[in-house]
């Protein structure tokens, strides 16, 4: 697990309202299948913006970007590049 994934998991644990432990999830698990609601995904987005000192552009504000740890990581890698 890399540093970005660890930080994503910490934000998910705090804001995602998941039914499973964020650290036990596979990077490709569907976050909505483990309990993340639309409201929780907004809180996760805000938590990630604070954690990584970034702002998600409008084109990234979609369900697919916040569907898994892998998709969140890919979006963050783009923004942090």
C-alpha distances in whole Angstrom, upper triangle without the diagonal:
4,7,8,6,7,10,11,10,12,15,15,16,18,20,19,21,19,21,18,15,12,10,11,11,10,9,13,15,18,18,21,22,20,22,21,25,26,27,23,22,24,23,19,21,22,20,17,20,21,17,17,21,21,24,23,26,28,27,24,25,25,24,22,19,18,18,15,11,11,15,14,12,14,17,15,15,18,20,18,19
4,6,5,6,9,10,11,13,15,15,17,19,20,20,22,21,23,20,17,14,12,14,14,13,11,15,17,19,19,23,23,22,24,22,26,26,27,24,22,24,23,19,19,21,18,16,18,19,15,14,18,19,21,21,24,26,26,22,24,24,23,21,19,18,19,15,12,11,14,13,10,13,15,13,12,16,17,15,16
4,5,5,6,9,10,11,13,14,15,17,18,19,22,21,23,20,18,14,13,16,15,15,13,17,18,21,19,23,24,22,24,22,25,26,26,22,21,22,21,17,18,19,16,13,16,16,12,11,15,16,19,19,23,25,25,22,23,24,23,22,19,18,19,16,12,13,15,13,10,13,15,12,12,15,15,13,15
4,5,5,6,9,10,11,12,14,16,16,16,20,19,22,20,17,14,13,16,15,14,12,15,17,18,17,20,22,20,22,20,22,22,23,20,18,19,18,14,14,16,13,10,13,13,10,9,13,13,16,16,19,22,21,18,19,20,20,18,15,15,16,13,10,10,12,10,7,10,11,8,9,12,12,10,13
4,5,5,6,9,10,10,12,14,15,15,18,16,19,16,14,10,9,12,11,11,8,12,13,15,14,18,19,17,19,17,20,21,22,18,16,18,17,14,14,16,14,11,14,15,12,12,16,16,18,17,20,22,22,18,19,19,19,17,14,13,14,11,7,8,11,9,7,10,12,10,11,14,15,14,16
4,5,5,6,9,10,10,13,14,14,17,16,18,16,13,9,8,11,11,12,11,14,15,17,16,19,20,18,19,18,21,22,22,19,17,19,17,14,15,17,14,12,15,15,11,12,16,17,19,19,23,25,25,21,22,22,21,20,17,16,17,13,10,12,14,12,10,14,15,13,14,17,17,16,18
4,5,5,6,9,10,11,12,13,16,16,19,17,14,11,10,14,14,15,13,16,17,18,16,19,21,18,19,17,20,20,20,17,16,17,15,12,13,13,10,8,11,11,8,9,12,14,16,16,20,22,23,19,19,20,20,19,16,14,16,14,10,13,14,11,10,14,14,11,13,16,15,14,17
4,5,5,6,9,10,10,10,14,13,16,15,13,9,10,13,12,12,10,13,14,14,12,15,17,15,16,14,17,17,17,14,12,14,12,9,10,12,9,7,11,11,9,9,13,13,15,14,18,20,20,16,16,17,16,16,13,11,12,10,7,10,11,8,8,11,11,10,12,15,14,14,17
4,5,5,6,9,10,9,12,11,13,11,9,5,6,9,9,11,10,13,12,13,11,15,16,13,14,13,16,17,18,14,13,15,13,10,12,14,11,10,14,14,11,13,16,17,18,18,21,23,23,19,19,19,17,17,15,12,13,10,8,11,13,10,10,14,15,13,15,18,18,17,20
4,5,5,6,9,10,12,12,15,13,10,7,8,12,12,14,13,16,16,17,14,17,18,16,16,14,17,18,18,14,14,15,13,10,13,13,10,10,13,12,10,12,15,17,18,18,22,24,24,21,20,21,20,20,17,15,16,14,11,14,16,13,13,17,17,15,17,20,19,18,21
4,5,5,6,7,10,11,15,14,12,9,11,14,13,16,14,17,16,16,13,15,17,15,15,12,15,15,14,11,11,12,9,6,9,9,6,6,10,10,8,10,13,14,15,15,19,20,21,18,17,18,17,18,15,12,14,13,11,14,15,11,12,16,15,13,16,18,17,17,20
4,5,5,4,8,8,11,10,9,6,9,12,11,13,12,14,13,13,9,12,14,11,11,9,12,13,13,9,9,11,9,6,9,11,8,9,12,13,11,14,16,17,17,16,20,21,21,18,17,17,15,16,14,10,12,10,9,13,13,11,12,16,15,14,17,19,19,19,22
4,6,6,7,7,10,9,7,5,8,11,11,14,14,16,14,15,12,14,15,12,12,11,14,16,15,11,12,14,11,9,13,14,11,12,15,15,13,16,19,19,20,20,23,24,25,21,20,20,18,19,18,14,15,13,12,16,17,14,15,19,19,18,20,23,22,22,25
4,6,7,9,12,12,11,9,12,14,15,18,17,19,18,17,14,16,17,14,13,12,14,15,14,10,11,13,9,8,12,11,9,11,14,13,12,15,17,18,19,19,23,24,25,21,20,21,19,20,19,15,17,16,14,18,19,16,17,20,20,18,21,23,22,22,26
4,6,8,12,13,12,11,14,16,15,18,17,19,17,16,12,13,16,13,11,9,10,12,10,6,8,9,6,5,9,9,7,10,12,12,12,15,17,17,17,17,20,21,22,19,17,17,16,18,16,13,14,14,14,17,17,14,16,19,18,17,21,22,21,22,25
4,5,9,10,10,9,12,14,13,15,15,16,14,12,8,9,12,9,8,5,8,10,9,5,6,9,7,6,10,11,10,11,14,15,14,17,19,19,18,17,20,21,21,18,16,16,14,15,14,11,11,11,12,15,15,13,15,18,17,17,20,22,21,22,25
4,7,9,10,10,13,14,14,17,17,18,15,14,10,10,12,9,6,6,8,11,10,7,9,12,10,9,13,14,13,15,18,18,18,20,22,22,22,21,24,24,25,21,19,19,16,18,17,14,14,14,14,18,18,16,19,22,21,21,24,26,25,26,29
4,5,7,7,11,11,10,13,14,15,12,11,8,8,9,6,5,6,9,12,12,9,11,14,12,11,15,16,15,16,19,20,19,21,24,23,23,22,25,25,25,22,20,19,16,17,17,13,13,12,13,16,17,16,18,21,21,21,23,25,25,26,29
4,7,9,12,11,11,14,16,16,12,12,10,10,9,5,5,8,11,15,15,12,14,17,16,15,18,20,18,20,23,23,22,25,27,27,27,26,28,28,28,25,23,22,19,20,20,16,15,14,15,19,19,19,21,23,24,24,27,29,29,29,32
4,6,9,7,8,11,13,14,11,12,10,11,10,6,8,10,14,17,17,14,15,19,17,15,19,21,19,19,23,23,22,24,27,27,27,26,29,29,29,25,24,23,20,20,20,16,15,13,14,17,18,18,19,22,23,23,25,27,28,28,31
4,5,5,7,11,13,14,12,13,11,14,13,9,11,12,16,19,19,15,16,19,17,15,18,20,17,18,21,21,19,21,25,25,26,25,28,29,29,25,24,24,21,21,20,17,16,14,13,16,18,17,18,21,22,22,24,26,26,26,29
4,5,6,9,10,12,10,12,9,12,13,9,11,11,15,17,17,14,14,17,15,12,15,17,15,14,18,18,16,18,21,22,23,22,25,26,26,22,21,21,18,18,17,14,13,11,9,13,15,13,14,18,18,18,20,23,23,22,25
4,6,8,10,13,12,14,12,16,16,13,15,15,18,21,21,17,17,20,18,15,18,20,17,16,20,20,17,19,22,23,24,24,27,28,28,24,24,23,21,21,19,16,16,13,11,13,16,15,15,18,20,18,20,23,23,23,25
4,7,9,12,10,13,12,15,14,11,14,15,19,22,22,19,19,22,21,18,20,22,20,19,23,23,21,22,26,26,27,26,29,30,29,26,25,24,22,21,20,17,16,13,12,14,17,16,16,19,21,21,22,25,26,25,27
4,6,8,6,9,9,12,11,9,12,13,17,19,20,17,16,20,19,16,18,21,19,18,21,22,20,21,24,24,25,23,26,27,26,23,22,21,18,17,17,14,12,9,9,11,13,14,14,17,18,18,20,22,23,23,25
4,5,5,9,10,13,12,11,15,15,18,20,22,19,18,21,21,18,19,22,20,19,22,24,21,21,25,24,25,23,26,27,26,22,22,21,18,16,16,14,12,9,8,9,12,13,13,15,17,18,18,21,23,23,24
4,6,9,10,13,13,13,15,15,18,19,21,18,16,19,19,16,17,20,18,16,19,21,19,19,22,21,22,20,23,24,22,19,19,18,16,14,13,12,10,6,5,5,8,9,9,11,14,14,15,17,19,19,20
4,6,9,12,11,12,15,14,17,18,21,18,16,20,20,17,18,21,20,18,21,23,21,21,24,23,23,21,23,23,21,18,19,17,14,12,12,11,8,5,6,6,8,10,11,12,14,15,16,18,20,21,22
4,6,9,8,8,11,12,15,16,19,16,15,18,19,16,18,21,20,18,22,24,22,22,25,24,24,22,24,24,23,19,19,17,14,12,13,11,8,6,7,9,10,12,13,14,16,18,19,21,22,23,25
4,6,5,7,9,9,12,13,16,14,12,16,17,14,16,19,19,18,21,23,22,22,25,23,23,20,22,22,20,17,17,14,11,10,11,9,6,5,8,10,10,11,14,15,16,18,19,21,22,23,25
4,5,5,7,6,9,11,13,10,9,13,14,11,13,16,16,15,18,20,19,20,23,21,21,18,21,21,20,17,15,13,10,10,11,8,5,5,8,11,10,11,13,15,15,17,19,20,21,22,25
4,5,5,5,6,8,11,10,9,13,14,12,14,17,17,17,20,22,21,22,25,23,22,20,22,21,20,17,15,13,9,11,12,9,7,8,11,14,13,13,16,18,18,19,22,23,23,25,27
4,6,7,9,12,15,13,13,16,17,16,18,21,20,20,23,25,24,25,28,27,26,23,25,24,23,21,19,16,13,13,15,12,9,10,13,15,15,16,18,20,20,22,24,25,26,28,30
4,6,9,13,14,12,12,16,16,14,17,20,18,19,22,23,22,24,26,26,25,23,26,25,25,22,20,18,14,15,16,13,10,10,12,15,15,16,18,20,21,21,24,26,26,27,30
4,6,10,11,9,10,14,14,13,16,18,17,18,21,22,22,24,26,25,24,22,25,24,24,21,19,17,14,15,16,13,11,12,14,17,17,16,19,21,21,22,25,26,26,28,30
4,7,8,6,6,10,10,9,12,14,14,15,18,19,19,20,23,22,21,19,21,20,21,18,15,14,11,13,13,10,9,10,12,15,15,14,17,19,18,19,22,23,23,24,27
4,5,5,6,9,10,10,12,14,15,16,18,20,20,22,23,22,21,19,21,19,20,17,14,13,10,13,14,11,11,13,15,18,16,15,19,21,19,20,24,24,24,26,29
4,5,5,7,9,10,11,13,14,15,17,19,20,21,22,20,18,16,18,16,17,15,11,10,8,12,12,10,11,13,16,18,16,15,19,20,18,19,23,23,22,24,27
4,5,5,7,9,10,11,13,14,16,17,19,20,21,20,18,16,18,17,18,16,13,13,11,15,15,12,13,16,17,20,18,16,20,22,19,20,24,24,23,25,28
4,5,5,6,9,10,10,12,14,15,16,18,19,19,17,16,18,18,19,16,14,13,12,14,14,10,12,13,14,18,16,14,18,20,18,18,22,23,21,23,26
4,5,5,6,9,10,10,12,14,15,16,17,16,15,13,15,15,16,13,10,10,8,11,10,7,9,11,12,15,13,11,14,16,14,15,19,19,18,20,23
4,5,5,6,9,10,11,12,14,15,16,15,13,11,13,13,15,12,9,10,10,13,12,9,12,14,15,17,15,13,16,18,15,15,19,19,18,20,23
4,5,5,6,9,10,11,12,14,15,14,13,13,16,16,18,15,12,14,13,16,14,11,14,15,15,18,17,14,16,19,16,16,20,20,19,20,24
4,5,5,6,9,10,10,12,14,13,12,12,15,16,17,14,12,13,12,14,12,9,11,12,11,14,13,10,13,15,14,13,17,18,16,17,21
4,5,5,6,9,10,11,11,10,9,8,11,12,13,10,9,11,11,13,10,8,12,12,12,14,13,9,12,14,11,11,15,15,13,15,18
4,5,5,6,9,10,10,10,9,9,12,13,16,13,11,14,14,16,14,12,15,16,15,18,16,13,15,17,14,13,17,17,15,16,20
4,5,5,6,9,10,10,11,11,15,16,18,15,14,16,16,17,15,12,15,15,14,17,16,12,14,17,14,13,16,17,15,16,19
4,5,5,6,8,8,9,9,13,15,16,13,13,15,15,16,12,11,14,14,12,14,13,9,10,13,11,9,12,14,12,12,16
4,6,5,5,5,5,7,11,13,15,12,12,15,16,17,14,13,16,16,15,17,15,12,13,14,12,10,13,14,11,11,15
4,6,5,7,8,11,14,17,19,16,16,19,19,20,17,16,19,19,17,19,18,14,15,17,15,12,15,17,13,13,17
4,6,8,11,12,16,19,20,17,17,19,20,20,17,15,18,17,15,17,17,13,13,16,14,11,14,16,13,12,16
4,5,9,11,14,17,18,15,16,19,20,20,16,15,18,17,15,16,16,12,11,13,12,8,11,12,10,8,12
4,7,10,13,16,18,16,16,19,21,21,18,17,21,20,18,19,18,15,14,16,14,11,13,14,10,9,13
4,7,9,13,14,12,13,16,18,19,15,15,19,19,17,18,16,13,13,14,11,9,11,11,7,8,11
4,6,9,11,10,10,14,16,17,14,14,18,18,18,18,16,13,14,15,11,10,13,12,8,10,13
4,7,8,6,7,10,13,13,10,11,15,16,16,16,13,11,12,12,9,9,12,10,8,11,13
4,6,6,7,10,14,14,11,13,17,18,18,18,15,13,15,14,10,11,14,11,9,13,14
4,5,5,8,12,13,11,13,16,19,19,19,16,15,17,16,12,14,16,14,13,16,18
4,6,7,11,11,10,12,15,17,18,18,14,14,16,14,11,13,15,13,12,16,17
4,6,9,9,6,9,12,14,15,14,11,10,12,11,8,10,13,11,10,14,15
4,7,8,7,8,11,14,15,16,12,11,14,14,10,12,15,14,13,16,18
4,5,6,7,9,12,14,15,11,11,14,14,11,14,17,15,15,19,20
4,6,5,6,10,12,13,10,10,14,14,12,15,18,17,17,20,22
4,5,5,8,11,11,7,9,12,11,10,13,15,15,16,19,20
4,6,8,9,9,5,6,9,8,7,10,12,12,12,15,17
4,6,8,9,6,6,9,10,9,11,14,14,14,17,19
4,7,8,6,7,11,11,11,13,16,16,17,19,21
4,5,5,6,8,10,11,12,14,16,17,18,20
4,6,5,6,9,10,10,12,14,15,16,18
4,5,5,6,9,10,10,12,14,15,16
4,5,5,6,9,10,11,13,14,15
4,5,5,6,9,10,11,12,14
4,5,5,6,9,10,10,12
4,5,5,6,9,10,11
4,5,5,6,9,10
4,5,5,6,8
4,5,5,6
4,6,5
4,6
4
